[in-house]
Amino acid sequence: MTPGPHHRAEDNEPLGGVHIKYLCHCPRQLWLYMRGYRPEARSDRVAFGEVVADDSFTRRREVDLDEARIDWVSAGAVVHETKSSRAPSADHAAQVRHYCLLLERRGIAVRAGVVHYPLIRRTTDVAWDDDARAEAEATEAEARTVIAAATPPERLTRGRCRGCSYLDYCWGD
Ligand code: SF4
C-alpha cells in the first residue's frame, strides 16, 4: 500500500499505545502508520508478542479504552503491560506512562505502572507522578507534531532499522 496524505488522525483524536510505541521506535514509522501503511500483520515478531501475552497471563482481562488496550489494571490502580522482549526498554515505560495518562483523563487515580517481561522473568516499575505525567504529555505532543508533518521524517540509519516491518517501504527490501 502506498501511503497517502489524507489518512492522519484529527488533532484531537486520542492516541493509543501503538502511536507511542512507534514514535519511540522511529517517528517515520508513526507517520507512515497514520497514513495507512500497516504491514504489521505480516510480522512474525508482533504475532509472537501476542502469543506471549496470551499465554502468560490467561486470567487477566484487557482494559479496552477504544484508542488503547491495556493488558490489565490491578487494584490501586496500577497499569500492567506485558512485553515479549528480552530487554527492558525506556520505550516500554513511555507506553505505560501513556496508558496512565489516558486512565487519569478518565478520572482514575493512577498509582504506578509495571512492565512484565515473561521471557526473562523480570518486571520493571514505572513511576507515575508529576514528572512522569509531564513526560507523558510531552511524548503525546511530540507524536502529534510528527503526525501533523506534511512530509515523512527522515529514515533512521540502516542498522537501526533491523527487524522493522516497514523496511520494504523505507529501503525497498
Ligand atoms: S525501516 Fe527504519 S526508517 Fe523506516 S520506519 Fe522502520 S525504523 Fe523507521
Backbone and ligand atoms as CSV (ligand in chain L), in Angstrom:
chain,resi,resn,atom,element,x,y,z
A,1,MET,N,N,0.841,-1.197,0.000
A,1,MET,CA,C,0.000,0.000,0.000
A,1,MET,C,C,0.880,1.251,0.000
A,2,THR,N,N,0.528,2.200,-0.829
A,2,THR,CA,C,1.284,3.447,-0.865
A,2,THR,C,C,0.677,4.439,0.096
A,3,PRO,N,N,1.453,4.974,1.012
A,3,PRO,CA,C,0.897,5.917,1.971
A,3,PRO,C,C,0.339,7.146,1.277
A,4,GLY,N,N,-0.801,7.603,1.681
A,4,GLY,CA,C,-1.380,8.800,1.117
A,4,GLY,C,C,-1.329,9.932,2.113
A,5,PRO,N,N,-1.653,11.125,1.674
A,5,PRO,CA,C,-1.507,12.284,2.556
A,5,PRO,C,C,-2.721,12.536,3.428
A,6,HIS,N,N,-3.801,11.767,3.267
A,6,HIS,CA,C,-5.051,12.173,3.912
A,6,HIS,C,C,-5.519,11.184,4.966
A,7,HIS,N,N,-4.618,10.395,5.521
A,7,HIS,CA,C,-5.051,9.360,6.449
A,7,HIS,C,C,-4.750,9.678,7.905
A,8,ARG,N,N,-4.192,10.823,8.168
A,8,ARG,CA,C,-3.786,11.061,9.545
A,8,ARG,C,C,-4.988,11.401,10.425
A,9,ALA,N,N,-4.763,11.190,11.749
A,9,ALA,CA,C,-5.827,11.453,12.700
A,9,ALA,C,C,-6.064,12.954,12.839
A,10,GLU,N,N,-7.275,13.300,13.242
A,10,GLU,CA,C,-7.538,14.691,13.582
A,10,GLU,C,C,-6.705,15.051,14.808
A,11,ASP,N,N,-6.485,16.371,14.997
A,11,ASP,CA,C,-5.580,16.818,16.051
A,11,ASP,C,C,-6.028,16.378,17.440
A,12,ASN,N,N,-7.335,16.298,17.662
A,12,ASN,CA,C,-7.808,15.955,19.000
A,12,ASN,C,C,-8.156,14.475,19.135
A,13,GLU,N,N,-7.869,13.675,18.129
A,13,GLU,CA,C,-8.176,12.247,18.206
A,13,GLU,C,C,-7.240,11.590,19.215
A,14,PRO,N,N,-7.777,10.785,20.124
A,14,PRO,CA,C,-6.906,10.176,21.140
A,14,PRO,C,C,-5.850,9.284,20.508
A,15,LEU,N,N,-4.687,9.293,21.091
A,15,LEU,CA,C,-3.592,8.443,20.615
A,15,LEU,C,C,-3.456,7.252,21.554
A,16,GLY,N,N,-3.201,6.099,20.994
A,16,GLY,CA,C,-3.087,4.884,21.791
A,16,GLY,C,C,-1.647,4.447,21.988
A,17,GLY,N,N,-1.512,3.264,22.554
A,17,GLY,CA,C,-0.182,2.756,22.843
A,17,GLY,C,C,0.653,2.528,21.605
A,18,VAL,N,N,0.006,2.122,20.508
A,18,VAL,CA,C,0.777,1.845,19.297
A,18,VAL,C,C,1.429,3.124,18.766
A,19,HIS,N,N,0.748,4.245,18.911
A,19,HIS,CA,C,1.316,5.510,18.430
A,19,HIS,C,C,2.573,5.871,19.213
A,20,ILE,N,N,2.501,5.655,20.521
A,20,ILE,CA,C,3.656,5.985,21.354
A,20,ILE,C,C,4.791,4.992,21.077
A,21,LYS,N,N,4.435,3.734,20.891
A,21,LYS,CA,C,5.457,2.728,20.593
A,21,LYS,C,C,6.181,3.069,19.291
A,22,TYR,N,N,5.435,3.439,18.293
A,22,TYR,CA,C,6.061,3.761,17.006
A,22,TYR,C,C,6.867,5.046,17.103
A,23,LEU,N,N,6.335,6.037,17.794
A,23,LEU,CA,C,7.097,7.279,17.949
A,23,LEU,C,C,8.455,6.991,18.570
A,24,CYS,N,N,8.454,6.206,19.632
A,24,CYS,CA,C,9.703,5.922,20.339
A,24,CYS,C,C,10.655,5.111,19.471
A,25,HIS,N,N,10.094,4.213,18.688
A,25,HIS,CA,C,10.951,3.396,17.831
A,25,HIS,C,C,11.502,4.213,16.681
A,26,CYS,N,N,10.613,4.964,16.018
A,26,CYS,CA,C,11.014,5.735,14.849
A,26,CYS,C,C,9.871,6.645,14.442
A,27,PRO,N,N,10.055,7.966,14.489
A,27,PRO,CA,C,8.968,8.888,14.128
A,27,PRO,C,C,8.429,8.632,12.724
A,28,ARG,N,N,9.300,8.205,11.839
A,28,ARG,CA,C,8.837,7.912,10.473
A,28,ARG,C,C,7.818,6.765,10.469
A,29,GLN,N,N,8.054,5.792,11.335
A,29,GLN,CA,C,7.122,4.672,11.422
A,29,GLN,C,C,5.741,5.159,11.845
A,30,LEU,N,N,5.691,6.064,12.813
A,30,LEU,CA,C,4.412,6.635,13.240
A,30,LEU,C,C,3.754,7.384,12.091
A,31,TRP,N,N,4.530,8.180,11.385
A,31,TRP,CA,C,3.994,8.980,10.280
A,31,TRP,C,C,3.396,8.057,9.227
A,32,LEU,N,N,4.121,6.989,8.866
A,32,LEU,CA,C,3.633,6.049,7.852
A,32,LEU,C,C,2.378,5.322,8.336
A,33,TYR,N,N,2.401,4.914,9.590
A,33,TYR,CA,C,1.249,4.210,10.172
A,33,TYR,C,C,-0.008,5.064,10.055
A,34,MET,N,N,0.129,6.356,10.358
A,34,MET,CA,C,-1.026,7.235,10.325
A,34,MET,C,C,-1.510,7.514,8.912
A,35,ARG,N,N,-0.664,7.210,7.937
A,35,ARG,CA,C,-1.101,7.358,6.527
A,35,ARG,C,C,-1.631,6.047,5.986
A,36,GLY,N,N,-1.848,5.082,6.827
A,36,GLY,CA,C,-2.490,3.847,6.403
A,36,GLY,C,C,-1.560,2.738,5.989
A,37,TYR,N,N,-0.256,2.943,6.150
A,37,TYR,CA,C,0.672,1.887,5.781
A,37,TYR,C,C,0.873,0.976,6.989
A,38,ARG,N,N,0.359,-0.259,6.928
A,38,ARG,CA,C,0.342,-1.121,8.112
A,38,ARG,C,C,0.749,-2.542,7.781
A,39,PRO,N,N,2.039,-2.770,7.697
A,39,PRO,CA,C,2.495,-4.115,7.359
A,39,PRO,C,C,2.594,-5.048,8.548
A,40,GLU,N,N,2.136,-4.635,9.740
A,40,GLU,CA,C,2.361,-5.438,10.948
A,40,GLU,C,C,1.781,-6.843,10.846
A,41,ALA,N,N,0.679,-7.000,10.081
A,41,ALA,CA,C,0.034,-8.308,10.022
A,41,ALA,C,C,0.972,-9.373,9.469
A,42,ARG,N,N,1.974,-8.948,8.725
A,42,ARG,CA,C,2.896,-9.919,8.147
A,42,ARG,C,C,4.106,-10.151,9.039
A,43,SER,N,N,4.147,-9.496,10.178
A,43,SER,CA,C,5.340,-9.562,11.011
A,43,SER,C,C,5.248,-10.695,12.028
A,44,ASP,N,N,6.154,-11.641,11.968
A,44,ASP,CA,C,6.196,-12.724,12.949
A,44,ASP,C,C,6.455,-12.182,14.342
A,45,ARG,N,N,7.195,-11.097,14.413
A,45,ARG,CA,C,7.573,-10.551,15.711
A,45,ARG,C,C,6.347,-10.101,16.492
A,46,VAL,N,N,5.450,-9.404,15.833
A,46,VAL,CA,C,4.242,-8.938,16.510
A,46,VAL,C,C,3.381,-10.135,16.907
A,47,ALA,N,N,3.221,-11.089,15.995
A,47,ALA,CA,C,2.392,-12.249,16.285
A,47,ALA,C,C,2.935,-13.003,17.497
A,48,PHE,N,N,4.237,-13.146,17.571
A,48,PHE,CA,C,4.852,-13.835,18.694
A,48,PHE,C,C,4.592,-13.083,19.989
A,49,GLY,N,N,4.681,-11.762,19.932
A,49,GLY,CA,C,4.411,-10.966,21.119
A,49,GLY,C,C,2.999,-11.190,21.623
A,50,GLU,N,N,2.055,-11.293,20.705
A,50,GLU,CA,C,0.678,-11.523,21.112
A,50,GLU,C,C,0.533,-12.899,21.772
A,51,VAL,N,N,1.255,-13.872,21.257
A,51,VAL,CA,C,1.200,-15.210,21.835
A,51,VAL,C,C,1.745,-15.202,23.250
A,52,VAL,N,N,2.871,-14.532,23.433
A,52,VAL,CA,C,3.466,-14.453,24.766
A,52,VAL,C,C,2.488,-13.815,25.740
A,53,ALA,N,N,1.873,-12.726,25.307
A,53,ALA,CA,C,0.930,-12.038,26.193
A,53,ALA,C,C,-0.247,-12.943,26.521
A,54,ASP,N,N,-0.730,-13.662,25.514
A,54,ASP,CA,C,-1.898,-14.513,25.735
A,54,ASP,C,C,-1.578,-15.671,26.674
A,55,ASP,N,N,-0.405,-16.284,26.478
A,55,ASP,CA,C,-0.090,-17.486,27.241
A,55,ASP,C,C,0.324,-17.194,28.678
A,56,SER,N,N,0.859,-16.029,28.915
A,56,SER,CA,C,1.478,-15.765,30.200
A,56,SER,C,C,0.506,-15.296,31.261
A,57,PHE,N,N,-0.567,-14.648,30.836
A,57,PHE,CA,C,-1.471,-14.060,31.820
A,57,PHE,C,C,-2.915,-14.342,31.435
A,58,THR,N,N,-3.212,-15.621,31.349
A,58,THR,CA,C,-4.518,-16.006,30.815
A,58,THR,C,C,-5.670,-15.570,31.711
A,59,ARG,N,N,-5.415,-15.321,32.980
A,59,ARG,CA,C,-6.518,-14.933,33.871
A,59,ARG,C,C,-6.737,-13.428,33.900
A,60,ARG,N,N,-5.870,-12.690,33.234
A,60,ARG,CA,C,-6.006,-11.239,33.240
A,60,ARG,C,C,-6.953,-10.799,32.142
A,61,ARG,N,N,-7.622,-9.706,32.383
A,61,ARG,CA,C,-8.539,-9.150,31.388
A,61,ARG,C,C,-7.995,-7.849,30.857
A,62,GLU,N,N,-7.975,-7.727,29.536
A,62,GLU,CA,C,-7.556,-6.472,28.926
A,62,GLU,C,C,-8.544,-5.363,29.268
A,63,VAL,N,N,-8.034,-4.159,29.360
A,63,VAL,CA,C,-8.873,-2.990,29.574
A,63,VAL,C,C,-8.904,-2.215,28.268
A,64,ASP,N,N,-10.068,-2.189,27.637
A,64,ASP,CA,C,-10.197,-1.569,26.319
A,64,ASP,C,C,-10.644,-0.122,26.469
A,65,LEU,N,N,-9.763,0.807,26.091
A,65,LEU,CA,C,-10.095,2.233,26.183
A,65,LEU,C,C,-10.490,2.795,24.825
A,66,ASP,N,N,-10.766,1.953,23.876
A,66,ASP,CA,C,-11.028,2.334,22.476
A,66,ASP,C,C,-9.722,2.660,21.760
A,67,GLU,N,N,-9.061,3.748,22.183
A,67,GLU,CA,C,-7.832,4.121,21.485
A,67,GLU,C,C,-6.633,3.284,21.957
A,68,ALA,N,N,-6.788,2.552,23.044
A,68,ALA,CA,C,-5.680,1.757,23.581
A,68,ALA,C,C,-6.238,0.562,24.337
A,69,ARG,N,N,-5.463,-0.507,24.342
A,69,ARG,CA,C,-5.853,-1.695,25.114
A,69,ARG,C,C,-4.744,-1.984,26.120
A,70,ILE,N,N,-5.105,-1.835,27.383
A,70,ILE,CA,C,-4.140,-2.055,28.458
A,70,ILE,C,C,-4.215,-3.515,28.871
A,71,ASP,N,N,-3.080,-4.157,29.066
A,71,ASP,CA,C,-3.079,-5.589,29.370
A,71,ASP,C,C,-3.940,-5.884,30.596
A,72,TRP,N,N,-3.696,-5.172,31.678
A,72,TRP,CA,C,-4.632,-5.216,32.802
A,72,TRP,C,C,-4.288,-4.117,33.791
A,73,VAL,N,N,-5.261,-3.800,34.649
A,73,VAL,CA,C,-5.079,-2.800,35.706
A,73,VAL,C,C,-5.429,-3.475,37.026
A,74,SER,N,N,-4.487,-3.479,37.957
A,74,SER,CA,C,-4.737,-4.114,39.254
A,74,SER,C,C,-5.172,-3.064,40.274
A,75,ALA,N,N,-5.563,-3.525,41.425
A,75,ALA,CA,C,-6.089,-2.645,42.464
A,75,ALA,C,C,-5.111,-1.522,42.754
A,76,GLY,N,N,-5.680,-0.347,42.768
A,76,GLY,CA,C,-4.712,0.676,43.176
A,76,GLY,C,C,-4.792,2.069,42.621
A,77,ALA,N,N,-4.761,2.330,41.390
A,77,ALA,CA,C,-4.796,1.480,40.188
A,77,ALA,C,C,-3.380,1.413,39.588
A,78,VAL,N,N,-2.923,0.203,39.338
A,78,VAL,CA,C,-1.599,0.003,38.756
A,78,VAL,C,C,-1.773,-0.578,37.352
A,79,VAL,N,N,-1.106,0.059,36.401
A,79,VAL,CA,C,-1.207,-0.330,34.995
A,79,VAL,C,C,-0.143,-1.376,34.682
A,80,HIS,N,N,-0.570,-2.478,34.051
A,80,HIS,CA,C,0.370,-3.556,33.728
A,80,HIS,C,C,0.451,-3.752,32.217
A,81,GLU,N,N,1.668,-3.920,31.736
A,81,GLU,CA,C,1.900,-4.146,30.316
A,81,GLU,C,C,2.886,-5.302,30.171
A,82,THR,N,N,2.603,-6.223,29.264
A,82,THR,CA,C,3.470,-7.375,29.043
A,82,THR,C,C,4.218,-7.208,27.723
A,83,LYS,N,N,5.501,-7.477,27.753
A,83,LYS,CA,C,6.307,-7.375,26.533
A,83,LYS,C,C,7.013,-8.695,26.259
A,84,SER,N,N,7.103,-9.036,24.978
A,84,SER,CA,C,7.783,-10.267,24.585
A,84,SER,C,C,9.286,-10.059,24.473
A,85,SER,N,N,9.736,-8.845,24.611
A,85,SER,CA,C,11.160,-8.537,24.510
A,85,SER,C,C,11.959,-9.185,25.638
A,86,ARG,N,N,13.214,-9.451,25.345
A,86,ARG,CA,C,14.123,-9.933,26.384
A,86,ARG,C,C,14.905,-8.786,27.018
A,87,ALA,N,N,14.659,-7.566,26.567
A,87,ALA,CA,C,15.423,-6.424,27.063
A,87,ALA,C,C,14.481,-5.309,27.500
A,88,PRO,N,N,14.443,-4.979,28.790
A,88,PRO,CA,C,13.656,-3.821,29.227
A,88,PRO,C,C,14.088,-2.563,28.480
A,89,SER,N,N,13.112,-1.713,28.185
A,89,SER,CA,C,13.394,-0.547,27.350
A,89,SER,C,C,12.653,0.664,27.872
A,90,ALA,N,N,13.273,1.829,27.673
A,90,ALA,CA,C,12.615,3.082,28.033
A,90,ALA,C,C,11.357,3.285,27.196
A,91,ASP,N,N,11.333,2.723,25.998
A,91,ASP,CA,C,10.150,2.856,25.142
A,91,ASP,C,C,8.939,2.177,25.779
A,92,HIS,N,N,9.161,1.050,26.418
A,92,HIS,CA,C,8.051,0.332,27.069
A,92,HIS,C,C,7.495,1.179,28.220
A,93,ALA,N,N,8.378,1.806,28.961
A,93,ALA,CA,C,7.932,2.669,30.062
A,93,ALA,C,C,7.129,3.848,29.516
A,94,ALA,N,N,7.539,4.384,28.372
A,94,ALA,CA,C,6.812,5.507,27.766
A,94,ALA,C,C,5.388,5.085,27.392
A,95,GLN,N,N,5.264,3.869,26.906
A,95,GLN,CA,C,3.937,3.364,26.542
A,95,GLN,C,C,3.059,3.231,27.794
A,96,VAL,N,N,3.630,2.721,28.861
A,96,VAL,CA,C,2.875,2.570,30.103
A,96,VAL,C,C,2.488,3.939,30.663
A,97,ARG,N,N,3.397,4.907,30.598
A,97,ARG,CA,C,3.049,6.260,31.066
A,97,ARG,C,C,1.876,6.817,30.259
A,98,HIS,N,N,1.858,6.517,28.960
A,98,HIS,CA,C,0.738,6.997,28.139
A,98,HIS,C,C,-0.575,6.371,28.613
A,99,TYR,N,N,-0.544,5.104,28.937
A,99,TYR,CA,C,-1.746,4.453,29.460
A,99,TYR,C,C,-2.178,5.100,30.774
A,100,CYS,N,N,-1.196,5.399,31.622
A,100,CYS,CA,C,-1.518,6.080,32.886
A,100,CYS,C,C,-2.227,7.409,32.601
A,101,LEU,N,N,-1.709,8.131,31.621
A,101,LEU,CA,C,-2.295,9.419,31.252
A,101,LEU,C,C,-3.734,9.250,30.769
A,102,LEU,N,N,-3.945,8.258,29.916
A,102,LEU,CA,C,-5.294,8.026,29.386
A,102,LEU,C,C,-6.276,7.667,30.497
A,103,LEU,N,N,-5.830,6.843,31.439
A,103,LEU,CA,C,-6.703,6.458,32.554
A,103,LEU,C,C,-7.001,7.656,33.448
A,104,GLU,N,N,-5.967,8.435,33.707
A,104,GLU,CA,C,-6.151,9.595,34.572
A,104,GLU,C,C,-7.162,10.573,33.968
A,105,ARG,N,N,-7.107,10.727,32.658
A,105,ARG,CA,C,-8.060,11.613,31.984
A,105,ARG,C,C,-9.495,11.091,32.085
A,106,ARG,N,N,-9.620,9.807,32.408
A,106,ARG,CA,C,-10.955,9.227,32.610
A,106,ARG,C,C,-11.337,9.254,34.090
A,107,GLY,N,N,-10.536,9.934,34.889
A,107,GLY,CA,C,-10.869,10.102,36.297
A,107,GLY,C,C,-10.323,9.042,37.223
A,108,ILE,N,N,-9.438,8.171,36.705
A,108,ILE,CA,C,-8.864,7.119,37.539
A,108,ILE,C,C,-7.644,7.672,38.281
A,109,ALA,N,N,-7.555,7.424,39.572
A,109,ALA,CA,C,-6.394,7.852,40.365
A,109,ALA,C,C,-5.282,6.815,40.196
A,110,VAL,N,N,-4.500,6.987,39.161
A,110,VAL,CA,C,-3.457,6.011,38.826
A,110,VAL,C,C,-2.310,6.107,39.837
A,111,ARG,N,N,-1.808,4.946,40.246
A,111,ARG,CA,C,-0.723,4.924,41.229
A,111,ARG,C,C,0.640,4.718,40.569
A,112,ALA,N,N,0.714,3.797,39.616
A,112,ALA,CA,C,2.007,3.468,39.007
A,112,ALA,C,C,1.776,2.510,37.855
A,113,GLY,N,N,2.882,2.072,37.258
A,113,GLY,CA,C,2.809,1.076,36.192
A,113,GLY,C,C,3.873,0.016,36.392
A,114,VAL,N,N,3.683,-1.114,35.727
A,114,VAL,CA,C,4.660,-2.204,35.770
A,114,VAL,C,C,4.757,-2.799,34.363
A,115,VAL,N,N,5.980,-3.003,33.894
A,115,VAL,CA,C,6.175,-3.720,32.632
A,115,VAL,C,C,6.656,-5.126,32.967
A,116,HIS,N,N,6.001,-6.111,32.391
A,116,HIS,CA,C,6.337,-7.518,32.643
A,116,HIS,C,C,7.071,-8.097,31.437
A,117,TYR,N,N,8.132,-8.813,31.716
A,117,TYR,CA,C,8.912,-9.477,30.668
A,117,TYR,C,C,8.951,-10.978,30.974
A,118,PRO,N,N,7.918,-11.695,30.564
A,118,PRO,CA,C,7.840,-13.114,30.940
A,118,PRO,C,C,8.990,-13.960,30.401
A,119,LEU,N,N,9.552,-13.585,29.284
A,119,LEU,CA,C,10.624,-14.408,28.718
A,119,LEU,C,C,11.885,-14.370,29.568
A,120,ILE,N,N,12.076,-13.300,30.296
A,120,ILE,CA,C,13.260,-13.216,31.166
A,120,ILE,C,C,12.843,-13.154,32.643
A,121,ARG,N,N,11.551,-13.354,32.904
A,121,ARG,CA,C,11.016,-13.389,34.263
A,121,ARG,C,C,11.408,-12.152,35.071
A,122,ARG,N,N,11.194,-11.003,34.447
A,122,ARG,CA,C,11.516,-9.749,35.118
A,122,ARG,C,C,10.349,-8.777,35.028
A,123,THR,N,N,10.329,-7.839,35.939
A,123,THR,CA,C,9.403,-6.713,35.834
A,123,THR,C,C,10.195,-5.424,36.063
A,124,THR,N,N,9.709,-4.344,35.485
A,124,THR,CA,C,10.276,-3.039,35.796
A,124,THR,C,C,9.138,-2.114,36.221
A,125,ASP,N,N,9.381,-1.344,37.241
A,125,ASP,CA,C,8.379,-0.414,37.750
A,125,ASP,C,C,8.428,0.891,36.958
A,126,VAL,N,N,7.261,1.465,36.749
A,126,VAL,CA,C,7.147,2.758,36.062
A,126,VAL,C,C,6.465,3.723,37.017
A,127,ALA,N,N,7.164,4.751,37.391
A,127,ALA,CA,C,6.594,5.724,38.340
A,127,ALA,C,C,5.492,6.536,37.670
A,128,TRP,N,N,4.529,6.950,38.465
A,128,TRP,CA,C,3.508,7.885,37.964
A,128,TRP,C,C,3.387,9.027,38.963
A,129,ASP,N,N,3.982,10.157,38.604
A,129,ASP,CA,C,3.973,11.346,39.451
A,129,ASP,C,C,3.971,12.561,38.522
A,130,ASP,N,N,4.207,13.734,39.077
A,130,ASP,CA,C,4.133,14.952,38.256
A,130,ASP,C,C,5.148,14.913,37.113
A,131,ASP,N,N,6.348,14.451,37.401
A,131,ASP,CA,C,7.371,14.381,36.347
A,131,ASP,C,C,6.957,13.393,35.255
A,132,ALA,N,N,6.442,12.242,35.675
A,132,ALA,CA,C,6.034,11.229,34.706
A,132,ALA,C,C,4.871,11.742,33.858
A,133,ARG,N,N,3.947,12.446,34.501
A,133,ARG,CA,C,2.809,12.999,33.760
A,133,ARG,C,C,3.295,14.015,32.720
A,134,ALA,N,N,4.230,14.880,33.133
A,134,ALA,CA,C,4.779,15.880,32.200
A,134,ALA,C,C,5.495,15.188,31.040
A,135,GLU,N,N,6.183,14.116,31.352
A,135,GLU,CA,C,6.887,13.381,30.306
A,135,GLU,C,C,5.886,12.744,29.331
A,136,ALA,N,N,4.836,12.178,29.887
A,136,ALA,CA,C,3.809,11.554,29.030
A,136,ALA,C,C,3.139,12.597,28.146
A,137,GLU,N,N,2.865,13.761,28.697
A,137,GLU,CA,C,2.228,14.819,27.902
A,137,GLU,C,C,3.170,15.319,26.807
A,138,ALA,N,N,4.456,15.406,27.121
A,138,ALA,CA,C,5.423,15.848,26.118
A,138,ALA,C,C,5.542,14.815,25.002
A,139,THR,N,N,5.529,13.543,25.364
A,139,THR,CA,C,5.606,12.484,24.359
A,139,THR,C,C,4.389,12.512,23.450
A,140,GLU,N,N,3.227,12.709,24.068
A,140,GLU,CA,C,1.995,12.786,23.276
A,140,GLU,C,C,2.046,13.981,22.316
A,141,ALA,N,N,2.533,15.118,22.799
A,141,ALA,CA,C,2.625,16.306,21.945
A,141,ALA,C,C,3.611,16.071,20.803
A,142,GLU,N,N,4.696,15.379,21.100
A,142,GLU,CA,C,5.685,15.068,20.062
A,142,GLU,C,C,5.057,14.170,18.991
A,143,ALA,N,N,4.260,13.201,19.428
A,143,ALA,CA,C,3.587,12.309,18.466
A,143,ALA,C,C,2.663,13.119,17.562
A,144,ARG,N,N,1.937,14.052,18.141
A,144,ARG,CA,C,1.016,14.855,17.325
A,144,ARG,C,C,1.780,15.726,16.323
A,145,THR,N,N,2.934,16.216,16.730
A,145,THR,CA,C,3.743,17.016,15.805
A,145,THR,C,C,4.224,16.166,14.635
A,146,VAL,N,N,4.662,14.959,14.936
A,146,VAL,CA,C,5.111,14.048,13.875
A,146,VAL,C,C,3.951,13.725,12.934
A,147,ILE,N,N,2.793,13.411,13.506
A,147,ILE,CA,C,1.634,13.026,12.697
A,147,ILE,C,C,1.202,14.170,11.779
A,148,ALA,N,N,1.304,15.392,12.272
A,148,ALA,CA,C,0.833,16.543,11.504
A,148,ALA,C,C,1.801,16.971,10.413
A,149,ALA,N,N,3.019,16.456,10.420
A,149,ALA,CA,C,4.026,16.883,9.444
A,149,ALA,C,C,3.569,16.552,8.026
A,150,ALA,N,N,3.868,17.451,7.100
A,150,ALA,CA,C,3.436,17.251,5.712
A,150,ALA,C,C,4.262,16.189,5.007
A,151,THR,N,N,5.479,16.004,5.448
A,151,THR,CA,C,6.359,15.030,4.803
A,151,THR,C,C,6.895,14.060,5.854
A,152,PRO,N,N,7.277,12.853,5.450
A,152,PRO,CA,C,7.724,11.864,6.446
A,152,PRO,C,C,9.056,12.251,7.067
A,153,PRO,N,N,9.239,11.957,8.341
A,153,PRO,CA,C,10.549,12.165,8.966
A,153,PRO,C,C,11.613,11.334,8.247
A,154,GLU,N,N,12.843,11.728,8.411
A,154,GLU,CA,C,13.960,11.005,7.788
A,154,GLU,C,C,14.017,9.571,8.305
A,155,ARG,N,N,14.580,8.708,7.480
A,155,ARG,CA,C,14.804,7.338,7.929
A,155,ARG,C,C,15.846,7.311,9.047
A,156,LEU,N,N,15.766,6.300,9.880
A,156,LEU,CA,C,16.862,6.041,10.798
A,156,LEU,C,C,18.036,5.501,9.992
A,157,THR,N,N,19.176,5.379,10.623
A,157,THR,CA,C,20.286,4.732,9.936
A,157,THR,C,C,19.926,3.267,9.695
A,158,ARG,N,N,20.450,2.719,8.649
A,158,ARG,CA,C,20.050,1.380,8.222
A,158,ARG,C,C,20.182,0.341,9.352
A,159,GLY,N,N,21.235,0.451,10.123
A,159,GLY,CA,C,21.452,-0.514,11.191
A,159,GLY,C,C,20.353,-0.504,12.237
A,160,ARG,N,N,19.754,0.651,12.457
A,160,ARG,CA,C,18.704,0.766,13.470
A,160,ARG,C,C,17.346,0.321,12.931
A,161,CYS,N,N,17.273,0.043,11.645
A,161,CYS,CA,C,16.010,-0.392,11.039
A,161,CYS,C,C,15.857,-1.909,11.084
A,162,ARG,N,N,16.864,-2.587,11.560
A,162,ARG,CA,C,16.821,-4.055,11.550
A,162,ARG,C,C,15.564,-4.557,12.271
A,163,GLY,N,N,14.830,-5.441,11.606
A,163,GLY,CA,C,13.644,-6.030,12.213
A,163,GLY,C,C,12.387,-5.197,12.065
A,164,CYS,N,N,12.485,-3.982,11.535
A,164,CYS,CA,C,11.303,-3.127,11.396
A,164,CYS,C,C,10.428,-3.645,10.260
A,165,SER,N,N,9.119,-3.663,10.498
A,165,SER,CA,C,8.195,-4.179,9.484
A,165,SER,C,C,7.993,-3.200,8.330
A,166,TYR,N,N,8.560,-2.008,8.428
A,166,TYR,CA,C,8.428,-1.015,7.362
A,166,TYR,C,C,9.658,-0.986,6.444
A,167,LEU,N,N,10.526,-1.965,6.583
A,167,LEU,CA,C,11.764,-1.986,5.796
A,167,LEU,C,C,11.493,-1.892,4.304
A,168,ASP,N,N,10.469,-2.608,3.849
A,168,ASP,CA,C,10.258,-2.647,2.401
A,168,ASP,C,C,9.892,-1.270,1.866
A,169,TYR,N,N,9.100,-0.517,2.647
A,169,TYR,CA,C,8.749,0.818,2.185
A,169,TYR,C,C,9.952,1.763,2.252
A,170,CYS,N,N,10.664,1.730,3.358
A,170,CYS,CA,C,11.734,2.704,3.556
A,170,CYS,C,C,12.990,2.397,2.743
A,171,TRP,N,N,13.257,1.099,2.564
A,171,TRP,CA,C,14.521,0.731,1.938
A,171,TRP,C,C,14.341,-0.127,0.688
A,172,GLY,N,N,13.089,-0.464,0.354
A,172,GLY,CA,C,12.859,-1.271,-0.856
A,172,GLY,C,C,13.297,-2.701,-0.727
A,173,ASP,N,N,13.349,-3.211,0.533
A,173,ASP,CA,C,13.757,-4.611,0.723
A,173,ASP,C,C,12.612,-5.559,0.354
L,1,SF4,S1,S,12.507,0.952,8.273
L,1,SF4,FE1,FE,13.764,2.297,9.556
L,1,SF4,S2,S,13.258,4.374,8.891
L,1,SF4,FE2,FE,11.645,3.014,8.143
L,1,SF4,S3,S,10.061,3.081,9.713
L,1,SF4,FE3,FE,11.366,1.323,10.169
L,1,SF4,S4,S,12.904,2.102,11.623
L,1,SF4,FE4,FE,11.945,3.867,10.635
